[in-house]
Amino acid sequence: MSAPDERPPELARSMWKRFALAGAVVVVWVAAATVTAVVLQVKDVVAALGSGRQLNIEVTQAQAGKPQTIMLLGSDRRAKASKRDRRSDTIMLIHLDAQDSAISVMSIPRDLLVDIPNHGRQKINAAYSYGGARLTLRVVKQVLDLKDINHVVDVNFKGFREAVDRIKCVYVDVDRKYFHSNAGLPPSAQYAEIDIDAGYQKLCGQKALDFVRYRHADDDLVRAKRQQDFLRQAKEQVGVGKLFSDRIALSRIFGRAAETDKSLTTLKGFKNLLYLVEYAVEHGQDVRQVDFRTSSVGNDVTASAADLRATVREFLHPPAKADAPATSTTRRTRKRSRRGKRAKAALPPGLVVAAQQGQTMAVGLIGKARLPIYYPTVRGATSAYDSIQPTRAYTLPDRDGKKHAAYRMVLRQAYGGFFEYYGVQGTTWKDPPILMGPSERRIANGRALRVYYDGGKVRLVAWRTRRAVYWVSNTLSRSLNERQLLAIASTLRVQR
């Protein structure tokens, strides 16, 4: 089967860049754990990074201990393509500052309309076609009014499969069924093939690549969220010990797949960045995703001067760490939970009662999933069970290969001209990686909930029973608010 549309791979690359960040963070965190005692090992890592090509590009030299900003590019560099055919499908900025509570990560929409010197007003990813990383850096600094970008990393996705397999794959909370086959389709309707079911599962090599590069049925913002979510889950699952023990192999994979500015391949430049990462590890800094404020008309994406200033301000100065973003709401929720029956307050706006639909889905899983089935009694007012794969019963192997029963329920809701998805997951695997380190614990409707935040938004709410664990996953864009997700989780009912 021919690979008709190579753009999806660009996205993969775009993701891989994110994974490059993973790669970068992977490689950097490797030595960060023992920076005071591993000067020789750091030299080994720098040498491995230096095995790749260096970019002939001018960046601001970073001072030791001072904040640093990295520009990460995900480019499509086909072997036989001309330079004009190269595309940058991902432009990501990462900001590290020991004075902040988080590492900021921001994706610039590839369709953002900007003024490109000598080429007029075009989408920002065209800058890479005209002038590679050098022109892209110039445009990004000009558009965002950023004076200092300290490092540039330009990554392709050739090493993605190898890197994922090297870290023993990644457990991913897949939000819905991803499927496309080119069989019988004319060339105009063909794009990258994929076949991944919904539900929490381990993704390796090619499957992981298919997942992160998928781009057909959603927009730039959702694709970026999916890639960032993959990166977050990879980072949480890969221990520093594993990274350190495998530092040279991972560094070489990264070196083959990336081009970096020259300072990152010097011992001084690498160590200056390393100290910031070491600080982030030791002080538990979060990775905080900053939403790029835009307006869209048709296929055009624009940003006002005010939006750009607000985006950059949040990127350079992320808000203080807040596991529970709405203090007053938190107090009200806890107060209601202590009042017994009064905890059954009116549904938050945007939710409707839908117990019968949920029960119908649960009945269909009985006999297929070997664990108690909890189902939603409420849902989003504009949501419905997915028409492609509303439910799935399956077996989930853990890290040691032990098999556990699992199921997934998938609901979709309109998001612009596309759909986004949230769902209910259950499994007899009592300690999956996704449930490590809850941000907060709550009691609602008599149920002990574990709440997980992504910056200021809830991404997941979980609870445990004697037999299994369950959770409600938010959409990739975190479109369900805190009250809504808590209400859905606290009112799930078991089908007996």
C-alpha positions as CSV (number, residue, x, y, z in Angstrom):
1,M,0.0,0.0,0.0
2,S,1.5,3.4,-0.9
3,A,1.8,6.1,1.7
4,P,-0.2,8.7,-0.1
5,D,-0.1,11.7,2.1
6,E,3.2,12.3,3.8
7,R,1.8,15.2,5.8
8,P,0.6,13.0,8.6
9,P,4.2,11.8,9.1
10,E,5.0,15.5,9.4
11,L,2.7,15.6,12.3
12,A,4.3,12.5,13.6
13,R,7.3,14.4,13.4
14,S,5.6,17.2,15.0
15,M,4.8,14.9,17.8
16,W,8.2,13.4,17.7
17,K,9.4,16.8,18.4
18,R,7.4,16.7,21.3
19,F,8.9,13.5,21.9
20,A,12.0,15.2,21.0
21,L,11.3,17.3,24.0
22,A,10.8,14.0,25.6
23,G,14.0,13.0,23.9
24,A,15.6,16.2,25.0
25,V,14.1,16.0,28.4
26,V,14.9,12.3,28.5
27,V,18.5,12.9,27.6
28,V,18.8,15.9,29.9
29,W,17.1,14.4,32.8
30,V,19.3,11.4,32.4
31,A,22.3,13.2,33.9
32,A,20.2,15.7,35.9
33,A,19.6,13.1,38.7
34,T,23.3,12.9,39.5
35,V,24.8,16.0,38.0
36,T,27.3,16.6,40.8
37,A,28.9,13.3,40.4
38,V,28.8,12.5,36.7
39,V,31.0,14.9,34.8
40,L,32.4,12.1,32.7
41,Q,28.9,10.8,32.0
42,V,27.7,14.3,31.0
43,K,30.7,14.4,28.6
44,D,29.5,11.1,27.1
45,V,26.0,12.5,26.6
46,V,27.3,15.7,25.0
47,A,29.5,13.6,22.7
48,A,26.5,11.5,21.7
49,L,24.4,14.6,21.0
50,G,27.2,16.1,19.0
51,S,27.2,13.0,16.7
52,G,24.2,14.7,14.9
53,R,24.3,17.7,12.6
54,Q,24.6,21.2,14.1
55,L,22.5,24.1,13.0
56,N,24.3,27.1,11.7
57,I,22.1,29.5,13.7
58,E,22.6,32.4,16.1
59,V,21.0,32.0,19.5
60,T,21.3,34.0,22.7
61,Q,24.0,32.4,24.9
62,A,22.5,31.4,28.2
63,Q,24.1,32.3,31.5
64,A,24.4,29.5,34.2
65,G,21.4,29.5,36.4
66,K,19.4,32.1,34.3
67,P,16.1,31.3,32.6
68,Q,16.3,29.6,29.2
69,T,13.9,29.2,26.3
70,I,14.2,26.4,23.8
71,M,12.5,26.3,20.3
72,L,11.7,22.8,19.3
73,L,10.9,22.2,15.6
74,G,9.2,19.2,14.1
75,S,10.2,19.1,10.4
76,D,9.5,17.0,7.5
77,R,12.8,16.3,5.8
78,R,12.3,13.7,3.1
79,A,15.5,12.3,1.7
80,K,14.8,13.2,-1.9
81,A,12.8,16.3,-1.4
82,S,14.1,19.8,-2.2
83,K,14.5,22.3,0.6
84,R,11.3,24.1,-0.5
85,D,9.3,20.9,0.1
86,R,10.4,20.7,3.7
87,R,7.7,21.6,6.3
88,S,7.8,22.4,10.0
89,D,4.6,20.9,11.3
90,T,5.4,21.7,14.9
91,I,6.8,24.8,16.5
92,M,7.1,24.5,20.2
93,L,8.7,26.7,22.9
94,I,9.8,25.4,26.3
95,H,10.8,27.9,29.1
96,L,12.7,26.9,32.2
97,D,13.2,29.2,35.1
98,A,14.2,28.2,38.6
99,Q,12.1,31.1,39.9
100,D,8.8,29.6,38.5
101,S,6.7,26.8,39.8
102,A,6.5,25.1,36.4
103,I,8.3,24.4,33.1
104,S,6.2,26.2,30.4
105,V,5.4,24.5,27.1
106,M,3.7,26.3,24.3
107,S,2.8,25.2,20.8
108,I,2.5,27.8,18.0
109,P,-0.3,26.8,15.6
110,R,1.3,25.9,12.3
111,D,-1.6,27.7,10.4
112,L,-1.1,31.0,12.3
113,L,-1.0,33.9,9.7
114,V,2.2,36.0,10.1
115,D,4.4,38.3,8.1
116,I,7.4,36.4,6.8
117,P,10.3,38.7,5.7
118,N,10.4,39.0,1.9
119,H,7.5,36.5,1.5
120,G,4.5,38.4,2.7
121,R,1.7,37.2,4.9
122,Q,1.5,33.4,5.1
123,K,1.1,30.5,7.5
124,I,4.0,30.4,10.0
125,N,5.1,26.9,9.0
126,A,6.0,28.3,5.5
127,A,8.9,30.1,7.1
128,Y,10.7,26.7,7.4
129,S,10.3,26.0,3.7
130,Y,11.8,29.4,2.8
131,G,14.6,29.5,5.3
132,G,14.7,26.5,7.6
133,A,15.3,26.9,11.3
134,R,17.1,30.2,10.9
135,L,14.1,32.0,9.3
136,T,11.6,30.2,11.6
137,L,13.6,31.5,14.6
138,R,13.5,35.0,13.2
139,V,9.8,35.0,12.6
140,V,8.9,33.5,16.0
141,K,11.0,36.1,17.8
142,Q,9.4,38.9,15.6
143,V,5.8,37.7,16.1
144,L,6.1,37.1,19.8
145,D,8.5,39.9,20.6
146,L,10.8,37.4,22.3
147,K,14.3,38.7,22.6
148,D,16.0,35.6,23.9
149,I,15.7,32.1,22.6
150,N,18.7,30.1,23.9
151,H,18.5,26.8,22.0
152,V,17.0,25.5,18.8
153,V,16.3,21.7,18.3
154,D,15.1,20.6,14.9
155,V,13.8,17.0,15.0
156,N,12.6,14.5,12.4
157,F,10.7,11.4,13.4
158,K,13.1,8.7,12.1
159,G,14.2,7.7,15.6
160,F,10.7,7.9,17.1
161,R,9.9,4.2,16.9
162,E,13.3,3.2,18.2
163,A,13.2,5.7,21.1
164,V,9.7,4.5,22.2
165,D,10.8,0.9,22.1
166,R,14.0,1.7,23.9
167,I,12.0,3.0,26.9
168,K,9.8,-0.1,26.8
169,C,6.8,1.6,25.2
170,V,4.3,4.0,26.8
171,Y,1.0,3.4,28.5
172,V,-1.5,5.9,26.9
173,D,-5.1,6.8,27.7
174,V,-6.4,6.7,24.1
175,D,-9.5,8.8,24.0
176,R,-11.3,7.0,21.1
177,K,-11.0,4.6,18.2
178,Y,-8.5,5.7,15.6
179,F,-9.0,3.9,12.3
180,H,-8.3,4.5,8.6
181,S,-7.6,2.1,5.8
182,N,-6.7,3.1,2.2
183,A,-8.1,-0.1,0.7
184,G,-10.3,0.7,-2.2
185,L,-9.9,4.5,-1.9
186,P,-8.8,6.8,-4.7
187,P,-5.5,8.6,-4.2
188,S,-7.3,11.8,-3.3
189,A,-9.0,10.2,-0.3
190,Q,-5.9,8.4,1.0
191,Y,-3.8,9.4,4.0
192,A,-1.8,7.6,6.7
193,E,-3.4,4.3,7.9
194,I,-4.1,3.7,11.5
195,D,-5.9,1.1,13.7
196,I,-5.9,1.8,17.4
197,D,-8.8,1.0,19.8
198,A,-10.0,3.3,22.5
199,G,-8.9,2.7,26.1
200,Y,-5.9,2.7,28.3
201,Q,-3.1,0.6,26.7
202,K,0.6,0.2,26.0
203,L,1.7,1.7,22.7
204,C,5.0,0.7,21.2
205,G,7.0,1.8,18.1
206,Q,4.7,1.9,15.0
207,K,1.5,2.1,17.0
208,A,2.8,5.1,19.0
209,L,3.9,6.8,15.8
210,D,0.5,6.2,14.2
211,F,-1.2,7.7,17.2
212,V,0.9,10.9,17.5
213,R,0.9,11.7,13.8
214,Y,-2.8,11.3,13.2
215,R,-4.3,14.5,11.8
216,H,-7.3,13.7,9.6
217,A,-10.4,14.2,11.8
218,D,-9.4,17.0,14.2
219,D,-7.7,20.4,14.1
220,D,-4.3,21.8,14.9
221,L,-5.1,22.5,18.5
222,V,-6.5,19.0,19.3
223,R,-3.5,17.4,17.5
224,A,-1.1,19.4,19.7
225,K,-3.0,18.4,22.8
226,R,-2.8,14.8,21.9
227,Q,0.9,15.0,21.3
228,Q,1.5,16.9,24.5
229,D,-0.6,14.4,26.4
230,F,1.5,11.6,25.0
231,L,4.7,13.4,26.1
232,R,3.3,14.0,29.6
233,Q,2.4,10.3,30.0
234,A,5.8,9.2,28.7
235,K,7.6,11.6,31.1
236,E,5.6,10.3,34.1
237,Q,6.3,6.7,33.3
238,V,10.1,6.7,32.5
239,G,12.1,6.8,35.7
240,V,15.3,8.8,36.1
241,G,17.2,5.6,36.9
242,K,16.2,4.0,33.6
243,L,17.2,7.2,31.7
244,F,20.5,7.4,33.4
245,S,21.4,3.7,32.8
246,D,20.4,4.1,29.1
247,R,21.7,7.6,28.6
248,I,24.2,6.9,25.8
249,A,21.8,4.9,23.7
250,L,19.0,7.4,24.1
251,S,21.4,10.3,23.4
252,R,22.5,8.7,20.2
253,I,19.0,8.1,19.0
254,F,18.2,11.7,19.7
255,G,21.5,12.8,18.0
256,R,20.6,10.9,14.8
257,A,17.1,12.4,14.7
258,A,17.8,16.0,15.6
259,E,19.9,19.0,14.6
260,T,20.7,21.4,17.4
261,D,22.4,24.8,17.8
262,K,26.1,24.4,18.5
263,S,26.0,25.5,22.1
264,L,23.9,22.5,23.1
265,T,26.7,20.2,21.9
266,T,29.3,21.9,24.1
267,L,29.9,20.8,27.7
268,K,29.3,24.4,29.0
269,G,26.1,25.0,27.1
270,F,24.7,21.6,28.0
271,K,25.6,21.9,31.7
272,N,23.9,25.3,31.9
273,L,20.7,23.8,30.7
274,L,21.3,20.7,32.8
275,Y,21.3,22.7,36.0
276,L,17.9,24.1,35.3
277,V,16.5,20.7,34.6
278,E,18.1,19.3,37.7
279,Y,16.4,22.1,39.7
280,A,13.0,21.2,38.1
281,V,13.5,17.6,39.1
282,E,14.5,18.3,42.6
283,H,11.8,20.8,43.3
284,G,9.0,19.0,41.5
285,Q,8.3,21.6,38.9
286,D,5.3,20.7,36.7
287,V,5.2,20.8,32.9
288,R,2.6,23.5,32.3
289,Q,0.9,23.7,28.9
290,V,0.2,27.3,27.8
291,D,-2.7,27.7,25.4
292,F,-1.9,29.9,22.5
293,R,-4.7,32.5,22.2
294,T,-6.0,32.7,18.6
295,S,-9.0,33.6,16.5
296,S,-10.1,31.5,13.5
297,V,-12.1,32.4,10.4
298,G,-12.4,29.5,8.1
299,N,-9.0,28.0,7.7
300,D,-7.2,31.2,8.8
301,V,-5.8,31.4,12.3
302,T,-4.9,34.8,13.6
303,A,-3.9,36.4,16.9
304,S,-4.4,40.0,18.0
305,A,-1.6,42.0,19.5
306,A,-3.3,41.7,22.9
307,D,-3.7,37.9,22.6
308,L,0.0,37.6,21.7
309,R,1.1,39.7,24.7
310,A,-1.1,37.7,27.1
311,T,0.2,34.4,25.7
312,V,3.8,35.4,26.0
313,R,3.2,36.8,29.5
314,E,1.8,33.5,30.7
315,F,4.5,31.5,28.9
316,L,7.4,33.5,30.6
317,H,5.7,33.8,33.9
318,P,3.4,30.8,34.5
319,P,0.9,31.2,37.4
320,A,1.8,29.7,40.8
321,K,1.3,26.0,41.2
322,A,-2.4,25.3,42.1
323,D,-3.5,21.7,42.3
324,A,-7.0,22.9,43.1
325,P,-7.7,25.9,40.9
326,A,-11.0,27.1,42.3
327,T,-10.7,27.4,46.1
328,S,-14.2,28.6,46.6
329,T,-15.6,25.8,44.5
330,T,-13.5,23.3,46.3
331,R,-14.8,24.4,49.7
332,R,-18.4,24.3,48.4
333,T,-17.9,20.8,47.0
334,R,-16.5,19.5,50.3
335,K,-19.1,21.2,52.3
336,R,-21.9,19.6,50.3
337,S,-20.2,16.2,50.6
338,R,-20.3,16.4,54.4
339,R,-24.0,17.1,54.4
340,G,-25.0,13.7,53.2
341,K,-28.1,14.0,51.1
342,R,-27.4,17.6,50.3
343,A,-24.4,16.4,48.3
344,K,-26.9,15.5,45.6
345,A,-27.1,19.1,44.4
346,A,-28.5,20.2,41.1
347,L,-26.4,19.2,38.1
348,P,-23.8,21.7,37.1
349,P,-24.7,23.7,33.9
350,G,-23.9,21.8,30.7
351,L,-24.9,18.3,32.1
352,V,-28.1,16.4,31.6
353,V,-29.4,13.1,33.1
354,A,-28.8,10.1,30.8
355,A,-28.9,7.1,33.1
356,Q,-30.9,4.9,30.7
357,Q,-28.4,5.4,27.8
358,G,-25.5,4.6,30.2
359,Q,-27.1,1.5,31.5
360,T,-27.8,0.3,27.9
361,M,-24.1,0.6,27.2
362,A,-23.2,-1.2,30.4
363,V,-25.5,-4.1,29.7
364,G,-23.7,-4.6,26.4
365,L,-20.5,-5.1,28.3
366,I,-21.8,-7.7,30.8
367,G,-20.2,-11.0,30.0
368,K,-17.4,-9.4,27.9
369,A,-15.6,-7.5,30.6
370,R,-14.8,-9.5,33.7
371,L,-15.2,-6.8,36.3
372,P,-18.1,-4.7,37.7
373,I,-19.3,-2.1,35.1
374,Y,-19.8,1.4,36.2
375,Y,-21.7,3.7,33.8
376,P,-22.5,7.4,33.5
377,T,-25.9,8.5,34.8
378,V,-25.3,12.1,33.5
379,R,-23.5,13.3,30.4
380,G,-22.6,16.5,28.6
381,A,-25.7,18.3,27.2
382,T,-24.1,18.3,23.7
383,S,-22.5,14.8,23.9
384,A,-23.5,11.3,22.8
385,Y,-22.0,7.9,22.9
386,D,-19.5,7.5,20.0
387,S,-21.0,6.0,16.9
388,I,-17.8,4.1,15.9
389,Q,-16.7,2.5,19.2
390,P,-19.0,3.5,22.1
391,T,-17.7,0.7,24.3
392,R,-14.8,-1.8,24.4
393,A,-14.1,-4.8,26.6
394,Y,-10.5,-6.0,26.5
395,T,-7.5,-7.4,28.3
396,L,-4.8,-5.0,29.6
397,P,-1.3,-6.5,30.2
398,D,0.7,-4.7,32.9
399,R,4.4,-4.0,32.9
400,D,5.2,-7.6,34.0
401,G,2.9,-9.1,31.4
402,K,0.1,-10.0,33.8
403,K,-3.3,-9.7,32.2
404,H,-6.1,-7.6,33.7
405,A,-9.7,-7.1,32.7
406,A,-10.6,-3.7,31.3
407,Y,-13.3,-1.7,29.6
408,R,-13.8,1.7,28.1
409,M,-16.9,3.8,27.4
410,V,-16.5,6.7,24.9
411,L,-18.6,9.8,24.5
412,R,-18.1,12.5,21.9
413,Q,-19.2,16.1,21.7
414,A,-18.9,18.8,19.0
415,Y,-15.7,20.8,19.0
416,G,-15.7,23.4,16.2
417,G,-16.2,21.4,13.0
418,F,-14.8,18.2,14.6
419,F,-15.5,16.0,17.7
420,E,-13.6,15.6,20.9
421,Y,-13.9,12.7,23.3
422,Y,-14.2,11.9,27.0
423,G,-14.8,8.5,28.6
424,V,-15.1,6.1,31.5
425,Q,-12.3,3.5,32.1
426,G,-12.3,0.5,34.4
427,T,-9.6,-2.1,35.0
428,T,-8.6,-4.7,37.6
429,W,-5.0,-3.4,37.3
430,K,-4.9,-1.6,40.6
431,D,-1.9,0.6,40.1
432,P,-1.6,1.7,36.4
433,P,0.9,4.5,35.8
434,I,-1.8,6.9,34.9
435,L,-3.0,7.0,38.5
436,M,0.3,7.9,40.1
437,G,0.4,11.0,42.2
438,P,-3.1,12.4,42.5
439,S,-3.3,16.2,42.9
440,E,-6.1,16.0,45.5
441,R,-8.5,13.7,47.2
442,R,-12.2,14.5,47.5
443,I,-15.4,12.9,48.9
444,A,-18.5,13.4,46.7
445,N,-21.7,11.5,47.0
446,G,-20.0,9.2,49.5
447,R,-17.3,8.3,46.9
448,A,-13.6,8.8,47.6
449,L,-12.3,10.5,44.5
450,R,-8.7,11.1,43.4
451,V,-8.4,14.3,41.3
452,Y,-5.7,14.9,38.8
453,Y,-5.0,18.4,37.4
454,D,-3.3,19.6,34.3
455,G,-2.3,23.1,35.2
456,G,-5.5,24.7,36.3
457,K,-7.8,22.2,34.6
458,V,-9.0,18.7,35.7
459,R,-7.8,16.0,33.4
460,L,-9.0,12.9,35.2
461,V,-11.0,11.8,38.3
462,A,-10.5,8.3,39.7
463,W,-11.7,6.0,42.5
464,R,-11.0,2.5,43.8
465,T,-13.1,-0.5,44.8
466,R,-12.0,-3.8,46.2
467,R,-11.9,-5.4,42.8
468,A,-10.9,-2.6,40.4
469,V,-10.0,1.0,39.7
470,Y,-12.1,3.4,37.6
471,W,-11.6,6.9,36.2
472,V,-13.3,9.5,34.0
473,S,-11.0,11.1,31.5
474,N,-11.6,14.6,30.3
475,T,-11.3,15.6,26.6
476,L,-7.8,16.4,25.2
477,S,-8.7,20.1,25.4
478,R,-10.0,19.7,29.0
479,S,-13.4,21.1,27.9
480,L,-15.3,19.6,30.8
481,N,-14.9,21.9,33.8
482,E,-14.1,20.8,37.3
483,R,-17.7,20.7,38.5
484,Q,-18.8,18.8,35.5
485,L,-16.1,16.1,35.7
486,L,-16.6,15.7,39.4
487,A,-20.4,15.3,38.9
488,I,-19.9,12.7,36.2
489,A,-17.5,10.7,38.3
490,S,-19.5,10.9,41.6
491,T,-22.7,9.8,40.0
492,L,-21.6,6.7,38.1
493,R,-23.7,3.7,38.9
494,V,-22.7,0.0,38.8
495,Q,-24.6,-2.4,36.6
496,R,-25.3,-5.6,38.6
